[in-house]
């Protein structure tokens, strides 16, 4: 590829939620792209031949107010709101089923501060909204069954090689291929091959897991309201159940005996053993986990370790990372995909400014590196200092890490008890931490003519351009 006959094109590795969100943001930016997805489909359904595709769609997602604002710019807000349930009340019990607190403070503060509550979804339904609202021509840019086996860069572009012997050429590669990102590994190899100091290159295994989680889907129990959650907090193990309109999702957490960087593939036997250990746990005053486990939809469960951490370098040359490929948090706060949306927005803004704002149709590697540095600068501090810290604390406050020293896990237990004894603490947490994350959420700064969908007592940091673009 010599760059003389092709305009700018991004090759996105990964057709998950962040990859499909990038399809929307790049469409808005007028930037061409291809998505290479290793699985046979981006919309896994029950009975699909690809078991991994199905399991990947089992979990729930929460869309926060800052993400819903971006969806308004993408023209998909109405579809998204119809598919989800607004977050309501969280009910917390002990292992023995004793209620400790019921709280709707976080959802109420969200409504008051930002004019909308976070919404809960089945992951598949979010994927359907993202996919079905793409234009037909955009859907043609999503290529499935494309397992990437190598990435090479040239002076003017990139070449992405797939297992089926196909090769795709473009201007940049965006790695949106998740926590076990192959793109991140190729990026490391390219940097080392180019003579980079190993001390300045992302380590081969940058993430550490201190917890594991088993998740699954089951019918919403009678009497449970969509958007409500049932939690059980305790030493080493905990439960979190989110209720949707028809389906509910369980997340069973356990602190590992030792932190690990090794990837663990859990078997069906492992999950049965784990469910047996937690079977007597009450996930609500009237419901034990063994009942939930027995009611799960056939085959609808998965289990994995929960890596945490962030890489120092989000790009190398013409390759850049987005979402879980660059960093990973535990799922308790529901921050993963929402921060991935912010990655998509920040990266698209940087590319739009370079390609359209500055009129550089075929940017050099140096120019792209500058855009990627600007993108990372807008995201890394917030990922490390706010989102990651908040998610880390939430996991340990609900699943007390008894494998650490007694002082540490008792401190987290005490924090959990404080929320029960002093209900107003949750309101302070929202006002001084969560609300700041929501209010400062970035939007596509080149989109014009879209009205602000939400308004509350807390003003947004980044405002919509509600006036039409000048011709």
Secondary structure, DSSP 8 states (H G I E B T S, - for coil): --SSS---EEEEE--SHHHHHHHHHHHHHT-EEEEEESSS-SS--TT-S-HHHHHHTSSEEEE-HHHHHHHHHHT-HHHHHHHSEE---EEEE-TTS-EEEEE-HHHHHHHHHHSS--EEEEHHHHHHHHHHTS-HHHHTTEEES--EEEEEE-SS-EEEEETTS-EEEESEEEE---TT-HHHHHHHHHHHHTT--GGGS--SS--EEEEEEEEEEEE--TT--TT-EEEE-EESEEEEEEE-SSEEEEEEEEEEEEEE-S-----HHHHHHHHHHTTT-EEETTEEHHHHHHHEEEEEEEEEEEEEEE-S--EETTEEE-GGGTEE--GGG--HHHHHHHHHHHHHHHHHIIIIIS--TT--HHHHHHHHHHHHHHHHHHIIIIIHHHHHHHHHHHEE-TTS-HHHHHHHHHHHHHHHH-THHHHHHIIIIIHHHHHT----TT-BS-------SS--SS--B-S----
